[in-house]
Amino acid sequence: MRAYCLSDFDYTLPTALIAQHPAPERSSSRLLDGRSPALADRVFSNLPALLEAGDLLVFNDTQVVKARLFGSKASGGKLELLIERVLADGSVAAHMKVSKKPPVGSVLHMAGGFTATLLGRWPALHEATPSAAQASLFHLRLSGDAHALMAQHGHVPLPPYIAHADAAEDESRYQTVFAKHPGAVAAPTAALHFDAGVLAALQERGVGTASVTLHVGAGTFQPVKVERIEDHQMHFERYQIPAATLRAIADCKARGGRVVAVGTTTVRTLESHALTGLAEGDTAIFIRPGFEFRVVDLLVTNFHLPKSSLMMLVSAFAGHAHIMTLYRHAIAQRYRFFSYGDAMLLARQPAAARPSQPALDAATGGGAGLAK
């Protein structure tokens, strides 16, 4: 097996290609058909014609919450909280951006007139394998219901590469049309291209649909910083797969159809279940070249950040050399990149072309699907 390093997943992207706003209409985004070496430039509304009756599209129906809150310390110093998750007792685990971290017990004064009391660091969800993302989280208790306070006073947590403050456009467009379960701090961006017209065309084509829920965390933007990519520690994200979706996947496979994952979050959810048998829990699965895919046959995805774990995932799925060719083509053809950018359609490379990444590595230290 070739030993990949971090620099293998790097590329140079002109800043002008980072989409700052969504396309005028969801399905008017471009779609790079990368299922084979014969690349084709299409429009996203063409997607139903590229699929077959009996295929099954699986979406992530998580809902982005207004998780970004602003406030100040007692000293007057400004701060920002990004609520990663609301815990069972109503307290929250959050990232904090501040010049000097306040001591435990501090009462933070938040915009909107409520307070947040710092309880300490958030206890490691899995104490035997704490991740870097977990170590950066703070444990706080808000002076009211966290969900209600975020809805009333929070801001849409736009990605760090989007330069403008959130606006009304982002409230509607940084959200999928089928968002159902609140809890994400980043959108499952490949699904942003779907609208009522595309969904109706898929149904008419005989393509089935199903859903999973994975609450995307801020760790999705966490860069890989180690040159030996196998040393990278993934962040944990919560997921849940309905029994109806598992039945739909089994039926699809039985009749010879293809499972089409919409977005890398759906891939991570389905392949986590395949490794562990758990239909819900927390996953830190790290999919990189050599991973053995067990469920997903086709993938709809946006273009990802250089040197990111998501570049590694799509390289594992479609082949590293092919992915780098796709990215060179997309840059030359002025595709729009990242969350508000364009999409591509990928086919899983044949198993014979993929060196094996041991399942044990994927299910333990290299990334686990672990139940709470």
Rosetta blueprint (number, residue, H / E / L):
1 M L
2 R L
3 A L
4 Y L
5 C E
6 L H
7 S H
8 D H
9 F H
10 D L
11 Y L
12 T L
13 L L
14 P L
15 T H
16 A H
17 L H
18 I E
19 A L
20 Q L
21 H L
22 P L
23 A L
24 P L
25 E L
26 R H
27 S H
28 S H
29 S L
30 R E
31 L E
32 L E
33 D E
34 G L
35 R L
36 S L
37 P L
38 A L
39 L L
40 A E
41 D E
42 R E
43 V E
44 F H
45 S H
46 N H
47 L H
48 P H
49 A H
50 L H
51 L L
52 E L
53 A L
54 G L
55 D L
56 L E
57 L E
58 V E
59 F E
60 N E
61 D L
62 T E
63 Q E
64 V E
65 V L
66 K L
67 A L
68 R E
69 L E
70 F E
71 G E
72 S E
73 K L
74 A L
75 S L
76 G L
77 G L
78 K E
79 L E
80 E E
81 L E
82 L E
83 I E
84 E E
85 R E
86 V E
87 L L
88 A L
89 D L
90 G L
91 S L
92 V E
93 A E
94 A E
95 H E
96 M E
97 K E
98 V E
99 S L
100 K L
101 K L
102 P L
103 P L
104 V L
105 G L
106 S L
107 V E
108 L E
109 H E
110 M E
111 A L
112 G L
113 G L
114 F L
115 T E
116 A E
117 T E
118 L E
119 L E
120 G E
121 R E
122 W L
123 P L
124 A L
125 L L
126 H L
127 E L
128 A L
129 T L
130 P L
131 S L
132 A H
133 A H
134 Q H
135 A H
136 S L
137 L L
138 F E
139 H E
140 L E
141 R E
142 L E
143 S L
144 G L
145 D L
146 A H
147 H H
148 A H
149 L H
150 M H
151 A H
152 Q H
153 H H
154 G L
155 H E
156 V L
157 P L
158 L L
159 P L
160 P L
161 Y L
162 I L
163 A L
164 H L
165 A L
166 D L
167 A L
168 A H
169 E H
170 D H
171 E H
172 S H
173 R H
174 Y L
175 Q L
176 T L
177 V L
178 F L
179 A L
180 K L
181 H E
182 P E
183 G E
184 A E
185 V L
186 A L
187 A L
188 P L
189 T H
190 A H
191 A H
192 L H
193 H H
194 F L
195 D L
196 A H
197 G H
198 V H
199 L H
200 A H
201 A H
202 L H
203 Q H
204 E H
205 R H
206 G L
207 V L
208 G E
209 T E
210 A E
211 S E
212 V E
213 T E
214 L E
215 H L
216 V L
217 G L
218 A H
219 G H
220 T H
221 F H
222 Q L
223 P L
224 V L
225 K L
226 V L
227 E L
228 R E
229 I H
230 E H
231 D H
232 H L
233 Q L
234 M L
235 H L
236 F L
237 E E
238 R E
239 Y E
240 Q E
241 I L
242 P L
243 A H
244 A H
245 T H
246 L H
247 R H
248 A H
249 I H
250 A H
251 D H
252 C H
253 K H
254 A H
255 R L
256 G L
257 G L
258 R L
259 V E
260 V E
261 A E
262 V E
263 G L
264 T H
265 T H
266 T H
267 V H
268 R H
269 T H
270 L H
271 E H
272 S H
273 H H
274 A H
275 L H
276 T H
277 G L
278 L L
279 A L
280 E E
281 G E
282 D E
283 T E
284 A L
285 I L
286 F L
287 I L
288 R L
289 P L
290 G L
291 F L
292 E L
293 F L
294 R L
295 V L
296 V L
297 D L
298 L E
299 L E
300 V E
301 T E
302 N E
303 F L
304 H L
305 L L
306 P L
307 K L
308 S L
309 S H
310 L H
311 M H
312 M H
313 L H
314 V H
315 S H
316 A H
317 F H
318 A H
319 G L
320 H H
321 A H
322 H H
323 I H
324 M H
325 T H
326 L H
327 Y H
328 R H
329 H H
330 A H
331 I H
332 A H
333 Q L
334 R L
335 Y L
336 R L
337 F E
338 F L
339 S L
340 Y L
341 G L
342 D L
343 A E
344 M E
345 L E
346 L E
347 A E
348 R L
349 Q L
350 P L
351 A H
352 A H
353 A H
354 R L
355 P L
356 S L
357 Q L
358 P L
359 A H
360 L H
361 D H
362 A H
363 A H
364 T L
365 G L
366 G L
367 G L
368 A L
369 G E
370 L E
371 A L
372 K L
